[in-house]
Amino acid sequence: KGPAPEALAQRKAKSVQQQLKLNEEQYKGIYEAELNYQKELETAHANGYEPGPGQSMQMNMTKDQGYKKALTAAQYTKYESMQPKAASETNR
């Protein structure tokens, strides 16, 4: 069994906080979005399956909406530019 969702969410939120210079309120928003995502992932794994591409995309969209709420427009643009591009976008 891997690290707890809380630990994973905290690590990711701290990383984003450092890269984007988040204030405490923004950090909490990123942490919440990340925690929800990690918990969904853990539930899937606990039930013995890996989320399919459609479900993964939905989970990521929900997480990104949480990020969007927490960040300024400029921070969100920078966050997006830090993300690895999905294969479908790379192959255009």
C-alpha positions as CSV (number, residue, x, y, z in Angstrom):
1,K,0.0,0.0,0.0
2,G,1.3,3.4,-1.0
3,P,1.4,6.7,0.9
4,A,-1.9,8.0,2.3
5,P,-3.9,10.4,0.0
6,E,-3.3,13.1,2.6
7,A,0.4,12.7,2.3
8,L,0.3,12.7,-1.5
9,A,-2.0,15.7,-1.6
10,Q,0.2,17.6,0.8
11,R,3.4,16.9,-1.2
12,K,1.7,18.0,-4.5
13,A,0.2,21.1,-2.9
14,K,3.6,22.1,-1.3
15,S,5.2,21.7,-4.7
16,V,2.6,23.9,-6.4
17,Q,2.9,26.4,-3.6
18,Q,6.6,26.7,-4.1
19,Q,6.4,27.0,-7.9
20,L,3.5,29.5,-7.9
21,K,4.2,31.3,-4.6
22,L,0.8,30.6,-3.2
23,N,-0.7,32.2,-0.1
24,E,-2.2,30.1,2.7
25,E,-5.7,30.3,1.3
26,Q,-4.6,29.2,-2.2
27,Y,-2.5,26.4,-0.7
28,K,-5.7,25.1,1.1
29,G,-7.6,25.2,-2.2
30,I,-4.9,23.2,-4.0
31,Y,-4.7,20.8,-1.2
32,E,-8.4,20.1,-1.2
33,A,-8.6,19.6,-5.0
34,E,-5.6,17.3,-4.8
35,L,-6.9,15.4,-1.8
36,N,-10.3,14.7,-3.5
37,Y,-8.4,13.5,-6.6
38,Q,-6.1,11.2,-4.5
39,K,-9.0,9.8,-2.6
40,E,-10.9,8.9,-5.8
41,L,-7.8,7.2,-7.1
42,E,-7.4,5.3,-3.8
43,T,-11.0,4.2,-3.9
44,A,-10.5,2.9,-7.5
45,H,-7.4,1.0,-6.5
46,A,-9.0,-0.4,-3.3
47,N,-11.8,-1.8,-5.6
48,G,-9.1,-3.4,-7.7
49,Y,-9.2,-1.3,-10.8
50,E,-7.3,1.4,-12.6
51,P,-9.5,4.3,-13.8
52,G,-10.0,4.2,-17.5
53,P,-9.1,7.1,-19.8
54,G,-12.5,8.6,-19.6
55,Q,-12.7,8.4,-15.8
56,S,-9.1,9.7,-15.5
57,M,-10.0,12.6,-17.7
58,Q,-13.1,13.4,-15.6
59,M,-11.1,13.2,-12.4
60,N,-8.4,15.5,-13.8
61,M,-11.0,18.0,-15.0
62,T,-12.6,18.1,-11.5
63,K,-9.1,18.6,-9.9
64,D,-8.3,21.3,-12.4
65,Q,-11.5,23.1,-11.6
66,G,-10.4,23.2,-7.9
67,Y,-7.0,24.5,-9.0
68,K,-8.7,27.2,-11.1
69,K,-10.8,28.3,-8.2
70,A,-7.7,28.6,-5.9
71,L,-5.3,30.3,-8.3
72,T,-5.2,33.6,-10.1
73,A,-5.6,33.5,-13.9
74,A,-1.8,34.1,-14.3
75,Q,-1.0,31.4,-11.8
76,Y,-3.3,28.9,-13.5
77,T,-1.8,29.6,-16.9
78,K,1.7,28.9,-15.4
79,Y,0.3,25.8,-13.7
80,E,-1.0,24.5,-17.0
81,S,2.3,25.2,-18.7
82,M,4.0,23.0,-16.0
83,Q,1.8,20.0,-16.7
84,P,3.0,17.2,-19.0
85,K,0.9,17.3,-22.1
86,A,-1.5,14.5,-22.7
87,A,-0.6,12.1,-25.5
88,S,-3.6,13.2,-27.6
89,E,-2.4,16.9,-27.5
90,T,1.2,15.9,-28.4
91,N,0.2,14.0,-31.5
92,R,-1.7,16.8,-33.2
